[in-house]
Amino acid sequence: MISKELEARILRYHLVEKWPVGTIAQQIGIHHDTIERVLCQSGLPGIKKICRSSIIDPYLPFIKETLKKFPRLLASRIFGMVKERGYPGGPDHFRHVLSRIRPRPPAEAYLRLRTLPGEQAQVDWAHFGKLIVGRASRPLMGFVMVLSWSRKIFLRFFLDQRMSNFLQGHIEAFAAFGGCPRVNLYDNLKSVVLERRADAIRFHPSILDFAAHYHYEPRPVAPYRGNEKARVERAIRYARHSFFAARDFEDLDDLNRQARQWCEGASADRPCPEDQTMTVREAFEQEQPHLLSLPDNPYPAEERVEVRVGKTPYVRFDLNDYSVPHTKVRRTLVVLATEKTVRILEGNEILAEHERSYDKKAQIENPEHLAALQEQKRQARQHRGMDKLQRAVPNSAELMLRLAERGDNLGSATSALLRLVDRYGAKAVEAAVAEALGNDAPHPNSVRRILDRNFKTQGLAPPLTVPLPDDPRIRNLTVRAHDLKSYDSLKEVTNHVKETQGNKK
């Protein structure tokens, strides 16, 4: 579109100054087709063009007939067919001509879809980038559900799109709405539709079981009919710009807390698209009584995975290792995972329960599992110590390798370094190990001397650790400070006794 002022200039140049179309287009920088359109719309006779013959003219009847039969045939294939029939031109000009004569499909008109209160909700996932957790990079996925009548939005973030999180998003959305819509509309995602052939749909068994529990109908939209779920698409776009853009958060829990506040605050206070005279909050108050009531028992949405325990008492789940009792090695167990916990079962027996980690290659351990193994195997205790040392002081692996090349005792060296870690801290020991390796003195004694020197340089006394037994009577014992002057009197008595014995001699 061009302005009215520019249209007036074009008419003045053409009618008053007698400029041809090409001159006007060159001087004001507008395509000649636009100039011709302005002249035609003003009632002037069309500009007569000289039609020149083209090398493609003899092939136009064949091209039009081919396009009539196959309107979606690619230009590259038609060009090859015409080339075989003697067309001497190149592909660029051919594509330009083909784009002008290819038949255009008629524009499709859409009906405005309206729903009744409590009748329908639309559900979809949205990708919000990546979230770094330790050494792992996790996809940040937003679960979005919007009620079609009131446009009430529920937004919840997860670190993947697994079925357990998909169902958990539904459960929390229904709880936030205080009810369940009669129909949930989905895109053809794998969590809902496993296979589809036209109207023949094979649903995911989990979504069917979940829908039966809450008594709603899962309904996938027709393929290539994005307008049927336009409400959730607009809700996702609104959430990206109104909530997530330039948002600061500490972790996933903090982000979800802010999302809940946004859903109940700014999102609910916007005008309702169905009726601009009221807000989304007021529309939701009218729609909420029409929602289906929720069952008394929520659906169990835990993720269930069978895992195999190897030679070590750990199971691998979601990039991390979780400890189990050492008596359960070489067995197949079941992991039941929620967003916060990981439970490991054998049959109906719960073998272990851990806090879930979203890191990568982390070891989540129960000390009782490893203590039992250490008591059983003395060698396991040594390897456990080396593993603990390497996690606390990563560069100790190089020191142990140098000790092994010299033939030194690795067990005593590990114990000595662990004692230094307990006394001085992991960071101080790591720096001392690096200095000892740089001095070509790979030995625990060298590390200890460096630590003592560093503490003396800083004017600090080396820390002392006194191991105490596990007896609570000793650990809870209060020791009062004793006045050391009494020891001076003992020394005076000792000197007096010595003098007396000397006089007797």
Order of alpha helices (4+ residues) and beta strands (2+ residues): alpha-alpha-alpha-alpha-alpha-alpha-beta-beta-beta-alpha-beta-beta-beta-alpha-beta-alpha-alpha-beta-beta-alpha-beta-beta-beta-beta-beta-beta-beta-alpha-alpha-alpha-alpha-alpha-alpha-alpha-alpha
